[in-house]
Amino acid sequence: MLILAIDTSGQSGGIALAEADAGSFRVVESAAIAGGTFSAQLIPTLAALLQKHGYTVKDLGGFAAASGPGSFTGLRVGLSAIKGLAETLHKPIATVSVLEALASMADRTGTIASAIDAGRKEIFLGLYKKSDGALVMLREELLTQQDFLATLATERPAVIITADAAIAELAASLQPAVAVVTSPGSEVIARIGARKLLAGEIVSVEALDANYLRRSDAEIFFKGNR
């Protein structure tokens, strides 16, 4: 199966083409897309990758979408592209949480805490149970820094994994194991998405939506003024 993975959740993003079956996974090639250019560059970048490797969009067998949390605008661009392609081609979609992708990079078993800077002195936290290479989500939430530390003290995860040095420094005050890694990109999304697609863990075009964890400023402003 030829898989297209799209990650437009952050300030920068990317796409990846990968081949997968029940026994193997291989990234054909990935390409970065600069922040602020997602809507303009995503489809041309995809077209160039497909042409380079002798494929057309009709060869795509499934899609892996980074569903958030992350940029409201960026996620909408990526998910809209996948919706359009999947609806046209009648191919399955698997969603991958960015917190899930981050947790998958942990080299330990047990409870894994993945953390992403949410701005405004808040943190996106994912708690996952990892065993035999499989991840099971316990919960994902948006927390203040104080609540983040309180949750870590209560849950006592085997490791806290993050791509943000400031979060790592904050978490280290509790003296847990902390791993700082490079942010997972489209290749990690492709790997997890491939497993889900092959296992039948898919969502419909109609059900595909972003996992924001936080309300948009527009929603907050609207409700605050009702």
QUIMOHU-V394643 format. One record per residue. RES is the residue in one letter. PHI is phi in whole degrees, 0 to 359 (NA if undefined). PSI is psi in radians with two decimals (none if undefined). NEAR is the number of other C-alpha atoms within 12 Angstrom. Layout:
RES | PHI | PSI | NEAR
RES | PHI | PSI | NEAR
This chain:
M | NA | 2.28 | 29
L | 269 | 2.16 | 36
I | 244 | 2.40 | 48
L | 253 | 2.15 | 57
A | 249 | 2.38 | 48
I | 233 | 2.26 | 56
D | 232 | 1.85 | 54
T | 237 | 0.60 | 48
S | 277 | -0.36 | 44
G | 246 | -2.91 | 37
Q | 293 | -0.51 | 22
S | 234 | 2.87 | 28
G | 211 | -2.88 | 39
G | 180 | 3.00 | 43
I | 230 | 2.73 | 45
A | 218 | 2.45 | 42
L | 256 | 2.34 | 46
A | 218 | 2.64 | 40
E | 249 | 2.34 | 33
A | 213 | 2.57 | 29
D | 217 | -2.97 | 21
A | 299 | -0.42 | 15
G | 242 | -0.01 | 11
S | 208 | 2.77 | 15
F | 214 | 2.32 | 23
R | 215 | 2.24 | 22
V | 281 | 2.12 | 27
V | 288 | -0.92 | 27
E | 188 | 2.64 | 27
S | 235 | 2.80 | 31
A | 216 | 2.38 | 32
A | 277 | 2.64 | 27
I | 231 | 2.19 | 31
A | 291 | 2.55 | 22
G | 301 | 2.50 | 23
G | 87 | -0.09 | 19
T | 237 | 0.18 | 23
F | 306 | -0.90 | 34
S | 295 | -0.58 | 25
A | 276 | -0.55 | 17
Q | 255 | -0.28 | 25
L | 299 | -0.97 | 35
I | 293 | -0.76 | 27
P | 300 | -0.65 | 18
T | 294 | -0.73 | 28
L | 298 | -0.81 | 36
A | 301 | -0.70 | 23
A | 293 | -0.72 | 22
L | 295 | -0.79 | 26
L | 299 | -0.81 | 28
Q | 296 | -0.72 | 16
K | 302 | -0.63 | 15
H | 256 | 0.20 | 20
G | 78 | 0.42 | 14
Y | 252 | 2.89 | 22
T | 234 | 2.99 | 19
V | 299 | -0.46 | 29
K | 291 | -0.26 | 20
D | 278 | -0.24 | 23
L | 293 | 2.29 | 32
G | 255 | -0.20 | 31
G | 183 | 2.93 | 44
F | 230 | 2.49 | 56
A | 240 | 2.13 | 52
A | 244 | 2.19 | 57
A | 289 | 2.02 | 53
S | 262 | 0.00 | 43
G | 115 | -3.07 | 41
P | 288 | 2.85 | 42
G | 164 | -2.70 | 35
S | 297 | 2.23 | 35
F | 301 | -0.88 | 27
T | 294 | -0.80 | 25
G | 300 | -0.81 | 36
L | 298 | -0.69 | 38
R | 298 | -0.70 | 31
V | 297 | -0.87 | 34
G | 295 | -0.77 | 46
L | 290 | -0.59 | 41
S | 295 | -0.69 | 29
A | 297 | -0.77 | 35
I | 293 | -0.70 | 45
K | 302 | -0.81 | 33
G | 297 | -0.79 | 23
L | 292 | -0.79 | 29
A | 295 | -0.66 | 31
E | 292 | -0.69 | 22
T | 291 | -0.75 | 15
L | 269 | -0.20 | 20
H | 58 | 0.87 | 20
K | 242 | 2.69 | 30
P | 285 | 2.76 | 37
I | 234 | 2.37 | 45
A | 242 | 2.38 | 41
T | 258 | 2.55 | 46
V | 228 | 2.10 | 46
S | 292 | 2.46 | 49
V | 295 | -0.58 | 48
L | 293 | -0.63 | 51
E | 296 | -0.77 | 45
A | 299 | -0.72 | 47
L | 295 | -0.78 | 43
A | 297 | -0.55 | 49
S | 295 | -0.31 | 42
M | 275 | -0.10 | 35
A | 289 | 2.47 | 37
D | 259 | 0.35 | 24
R | 239 | 2.89 | 26
T | 253 | 2.97 | 23
G | 102 | -2.70 | 27
T | 280 | 2.17 | 32
I | 249 | 2.26 | 43
A | 253 | 2.10 | 52
S | 250 | 2.44 | 51
A | 223 | 2.38 | 49
I | 230 | 2.40 | 47
D | 295 | 2.19 | 33
A | 257 | 0.04 | 31
G | 74 | 3.04 | 18
R | 55 | 0.53 | 12
K | 59 | 0.62 | 18
E | 236 | 2.83 | 24
I | 223 | 2.34 | 36
F | 277 | 2.13 | 39
L | 241 | 2.30 | 45
G | 242 | 2.33 | 42
L | 246 | 2.16 | 37
Y | 230 | 2.62 | 38
K | 256 | 2.14 | 28
K | 245 | 2.20 | 27
S | 207 | 2.40 | 19
D | 53 | 0.61 | 12
G | 80 | -0.09 | 18
A | 260 | 2.51 | 24
L | 249 | 2.35 | 33
V | 238 | 2.15 | 25
M | 288 | 2.28 | 26
L | 269 | -0.86 | 22
R | 188 | 2.80 | 23
E | 228 | 2.43 | 31
E | 203 | 2.85 | 30
L | 257 | 2.17 | 32
L | 230 | 2.66 | 26
T | 289 | 2.87 | 22
Q | 301 | -0.67 | 27
Q | 295 | -0.77 | 18
D | 291 | -0.56 | 20
F | 301 | -0.86 | 36
L | 295 | -0.67 | 30
A | 296 | -0.69 | 18
T | 294 | -0.75 | 27
L | 298 | -0.70 | 33
A | 295 | -0.59 | 20
T | 280 | -0.79 | 14
E | 281 | -0.52 | 26
R | 48 | 1.09 | 23
P | 294 | 2.75 | 33
A | 294 | -0.57 | 28
V | 202 | 2.59 | 37
I | 250 | 2.16 | 49
I | 243 | 2.29 | 44
T | 207 | 2.76 | 40
A | 256 | 0.12 | 28
D | 246 | 2.09 | 27
A | 296 | -0.60 | 21
A | 293 | -0.68 | 22
I | 294 | -0.71 | 35
A | 299 | -0.72 | 31
E | 294 | -0.71 | 22
L | 296 | -0.81 | 26
A | 292 | -0.53 | 37
A | 295 | -0.31 | 22
S | 296 | -0.37 | 18
L | 269 | -0.04 | 23
Q | 60 | 0.68 | 18
P | 270 | 3.10 | 24
A | 284 | 2.21 | 26
V | 236 | 2.26 | 33
A | 242 | 2.21 | 30
V | 255 | 2.14 | 28
V | 232 | 2.95 | 25
T | 288 | 2.45 | 17
S | 306 | 2.34 | 34
P | 295 | 2.44 | 38
G | 243 | -2.75 | 39
S | 296 | -0.48 | 44
E | 292 | -0.67 | 37
V | 291 | -0.70 | 39
I | 300 | -0.71 | 47
A | 296 | -0.74 | 46
R | 295 | -0.82 | 41
I | 291 | -0.72 | 43
G | 298 | -0.66 | 48
A | 299 | -0.77 | 43
R | 300 | -0.75 | 34
K | 293 | -0.74 | 29
L | 300 | -0.79 | 34
L | 290 | -0.44 | 29
A | 271 | -0.06 | 16
G | 81 | 0.27 | 18
E | 272 | 1.41 | 20
I | 235 | 2.89 | 27
V | 235 | 2.70 | 27
S | 281 | 2.86 | 22
V | 302 | -0.72 | 27
E | 293 | -0.57 | 16
A | 271 | -0.18 | 17
L | 295 | 2.16 | 31
D | 207 | 2.83 | 29
A | 279 | 2.61 | 34
N | 257 | 1.38 | 31
Y | 286 | -0.64 | 29
L | 67 | -0.38 | 28
R | 233 | 2.47 | 26
R | 290 | 2.63 | 19
S | 289 | 2.80 | 18
D | 302 | -0.63 | 14
A | 297 | -0.74 | 12
E | 294 | -0.75 | 12
I | 297 | -0.78 | 12
F | 296 | -0.75 | 11
F | 296 | -0.82 | 11
K | 290 | -0.52 | 11
G | 286 | -0.23 | 9
N | 245 | 0.17 | 8
R | 282 | none | 7
